[in-house]
Amino acid sequence: MRPLGAVALALGLAAPQAAYAADLPLPKPAGTIPVVREAFPDRPERFNTSILPGRVDDTERVEVLLAPDGAPAAVTMVQRLVLHGTGQFIVWERSSAQDAEPLDDTDPPVLKREAVIWQGFVNERKELAARLTLDPAIERELLPLGISLAWNGPGTVGPGGALPGPGELTVKVSNRTSKPTTIPTGTPTSPAALAGPLDALLRHADAKSAASPPMAGRGLPASVPATGVATREVNSTVPFRVTGTIRVEGGGHAAVTPESPAVKHVPGGVELDGVLQGDAEFAVRAGSAATVTVDLTAYPTLDARLLQPPRGRTWAQWARLRPTPAETAAALTTLVENASAAARADEYAPYLGHHGPGKVRTTFTFAMAPPEIVKVAAEPLRPKAFPIALASLALLGILTNTTLIWRRL
């Protein structure tokens, strides 16, 4: 079995493009790249943007309830916004929200064709909060992590995680954020100029914080000194810290997953605390009819294992130790690849897209859906199963190619 975080970031290198002499720009969030309106002629509202008199701090908690196979049965999000400044505001979020419930006696948002809209007037400071019910079929294609349950024994896993009898359950957690990305490359001219940004990334990784990591223009410099600047292609992954437990209650035995610094055995299952960059599998055994409980929390982060200096405890110490040209070149690669991962984390924190300057904190939770949730989720498919299935396939095919673009702008 592979422990959490055992899969390293895979880099698929391509031939560098033509080089030129200039400072090397660090990767920026994809949200800064415009998409032409012609790409969505039937959805002009996708290009509406938030209008704010000041910064907005955004805290989001995406709660995923799992069907017996691990697929999302229900997805909700609790969002809390703190607006600053004075003036009219419109917060426009692209989302699959089907319902919105205001919280804490705050003003409710309005739902409009694939969007959640908050609007009103702020006088120096205003708080907004709501619980949004999202479409699980759409969010299944957008969630950064996927979970699957495979039962090896008589019968099948039932609603609520009911296990029919003796057997072994394998829970697979997958980081689904890997995609081809273009990043810059070049020859660094100053080890000291690399040390500050690298230490900023390392401090964030060591802090185990759900806050957004530093990125170019937001905690990191926009560029670093280099010559022969070119580009190359890599498979970029957003690291996610995953914590929590997977247990079998009422008949569970010790987990068979090997222990590691990120995984330890607890009665009836495993406890996780590590950084996931690929897939990880965990197996637990049931000696009789029992119930599997999943209680996981995840958030985008950086992997401290990939940010360690070759000498010294910090990159600043490393820079004072007269690094070799090879070490300096490797340090630039480390900086660019981790700055790219930090920039791509912007696609998932906040989950419904940025509104402008402000603090951001996004967490994802995963748990087994209670039987009544699984039953309600299945019922709408029964009256017209065939046409709904066809429509769903068509919709998901479109979403796979386009939704990540329009929602993250």
Protein Blocks (a to p, Z undefined) as FASTA:
>chain_A
ZZehkaccddddddddddddddddddddfklpccdfklmmmlmmlmpccddfbdcddddd
ddddddfkopafbdcdddddddededddddddddfbfbdcdehhiacdddeehiacdddd
dehiacddddddddfklmmmmpmbdcddddddehjddehhiafbdcddddddddfkbccd
dddddddfbfklmmmmmmmmmmmmmnopabdcddehiapafbdcdehiacdddddddddd
dedddddehhiacdfbdcdfkbccdehiacdddddfbdcddddddfbdcddddddddddd
ddfklmccfedjbfklmmmnopafklmmmmmmmmmmmmmmmmmmmmmocfkopfbecddd
dddddddddfklmmmmmmmmmmmmmlmmmmmmmmmmmmmmmmmmmmmZZ
